[in-house]
Amino acid sequence: MITRTLGAEPTYWYYISNAPASTPLRLFVWLSGVRWAIAQGFEETKTALGMAHDELRKYTGWHHYMLTCM
């Protein structure tokens, strides 16, 4: 799937999948939107809430911290 921005100089994003050929296109569009929301959440926790400065050593601690921040 290829997406682009509208405007004079568009930006393109490419998505590659190993899903079956019978998978509807609307599912890929929905998943690309969900991915953006998750990436935005990570970016906000890194900058605004100080996650970039936190050093966690175990997954359980990281998971708890991420749930609290998001």
VMD Tcl script that draws the C-alpha trace (Angstrom):
set ca {
  {0.00 0.00 0.00}
  {1.25 3.49 -0.80}
  {-0.07 6.62 0.89}
  {0.78 10.23 0.18}
  {0.03 13.69 1.45}
  {-1.89 16.22 -0.62}
  {-0.18 19.37 -1.79}
  {2.38 20.75 -4.17}
  {5.17 18.45 -2.91}
  {3.60 15.21 -1.65}
  {5.30 12.88 0.81}
  {4.97 9.13 0.23}
  {4.83 6.24 2.70}
  {5.09 2.61 1.65}
  {3.64 -0.36 3.54}
  {4.53 -3.97 2.76}
  {2.45 -6.87 4.03}
  {2.47 -10.64 3.84}
  {-1.32 -10.84 4.30}
  {-3.36 -13.04 1.95}
  {-4.42 -11.48 -1.37}
  {-8.06 -11.73 -0.28}
  {-7.50 -9.20 2.54}
  {-9.66 -6.11 1.89}
  {-7.89 -2.81 1.22}
  {-9.95 -1.05 3.92}
  {-8.24 -3.25 6.55}
  {-4.81 -2.04 5.42}
  {-5.99 1.57 5.49}
  {-7.35 1.12 9.02}
  {-4.13 -0.55 10.21}
  {-1.97 2.24 8.80}
  {-4.06 4.74 10.79}
  {-3.73 2.70 13.99}
  {0.03 2.55 13.51}
  {0.16 6.35 13.28}
  {-1.77 6.75 16.56}
  {0.60 4.38 18.38}
  {3.69 6.14 17.01}
  {2.24 9.50 18.06}
  {1.69 8.17 21.59}
  {5.29 7.00 21.83}
  {6.56 10.34 20.57}
  {4.53 12.27 23.13}
  {5.68 10.09 26.03}
  {9.31 10.52 24.97}
  {9.21 14.30 24.73}
  {6.54 15.64 27.06}
  {6.59 13.04 29.82}
  {10.29 12.24 30.05}
  {10.34 8.65 28.86}
  {13.57 9.29 26.96}
  {15.35 9.81 30.30}
  {13.95 6.74 32.05}
  {16.11 3.61 32.21}
  {13.96 0.56 32.78}
  {15.50 -2.89 32.81}
  {12.48 -5.20 32.67}
  {9.46 -5.38 30.41}
  {6.98 -5.24 33.29}
  {8.39 -1.92 34.48}
  {8.41 -0.49 30.95}
  {4.85 -1.68 30.34}
  {3.60 -0.11 33.59}
  {5.36 3.17 32.82}
  {3.98 3.30 29.27}
  {0.42 2.63 30.44}
  {0.73 5.37 33.04}
  {2.09 7.87 30.52}
  {-0.36 7.13 27.74}
}
mol new
graphics top color blue
foreach p $ca { graphics top sphere $p radius 0.5 }
foreach p [lrange $ca 0 end-1] q [lrange $ca 1 end] { graphics top cylinder $p $q radius 0.2 }
display resetview
